[in-house]
Amino acid sequence: MSTNTSFRGKTVIITGASRGIGKAMRLAKDGANIVVAAKTATPHPKLPGTIYTAAEEMEQAGGRALACIVDVRDQASIQKCVDETIAKFGGIDILVNNASAIALTNTHDTDMKRYDLMHSINTRGTYLFTKLCLPHLKESARLGRNPHVLNISPPLAMEGHYFAGHVAYTMAKAEGAEGIEVGCASSVQLLNVDYTDNADSYPHLAPLERAALFWYRVIQTAASDNLHGPGGWGCRKVDIMSDAAHAMLSKPSSGRVLMFKGQGLFILLEHSLDFFTDSISIGYTGHFAIDEDVMRAEGVNDFEHYSVHPGDDLIPDFMIDMSKYQTFKSKM
């Protein structure tokens, strides 16, 4: 069966999509059906945007949209969103797990309410949303509609200084999106039973792509404004994440853990640096990609237009292992 890599008519659920990175996804411009899944139904006194204003923007961009009030901590809330999505659009082809909670406080200053919030959103919410969408993603695979799951999550290095000062948050990321990413990618062969003529033929994995994406330099969002000050100084626009996600999601899904030939994407998988130069061009499954490298693989070498303030010195994200990244850069 041929794979349809066009976004037109595809249905995409994006969690945490009322503002920031989630709202910036450019898939609507290509005619996708966008489900804006987030909690913000009424305007926040300090932050712009609701699920309804985001949905309106998606439709103005050229797509169809559905605004769903969703608390990713609540199974019934997620199931309601999934059911409403199926009722309106008939299926689910792409899930972007973008919803996240962050508190960069040390152990002494992190109360258990905040700890529980981060783990229930970053870990449980990501797992549960994926679980409840999976039957519909499998159906998308059966129909050759190029299904993907994309987690917005860093390639976490299991070293002490990445935990120091914010143990609870880093734990939530390590246990959550990272564990889910590697685990689900490794177990994607379970889908094989449903959609191959010979379930014992191991190489014929079901075509469901499972990958993660994160930023190399800090992206301006409400969270970054709180951490680094307003104005976006030292930050990039959300557009680079939108473009990188678009590039990843447009690749044919394969369910195989291989990368692009000769493109040298920077990937941290199981805490090691891999520099792929001879791999077959298949997909991103099981890998943690960095926005800048995804775009470089797409032929982009000038990133200045992504800066909020062109010419500004950009802030590296603290979750990225810069020593490994620079080692990678020296090989390009």
Secondary structure by P-SEA (a helix, b strand, c coil): cccccccccbbbbbccccccccccccccccccccccccccccccccccccaaaaaaaaaaacbbbbbbbcccccaaaaaaaaaaaaaccccccbbbcccccccccccccccaaaaaaaaaaccaaaaaaaaaaaaaaaaaaaaccccbbbbbccccccccccccccaaaaaaaaacaaaaaaaaaaaccccccccccccccccccccbbbbbbbbccccccaaaaaaccccccccccaaaaaaaaaaaaacccccccccccccccccccccbbbbbccccccccccbbbbaaaaaaaaccccccccccccccccccccccaaaaaaaaaaac
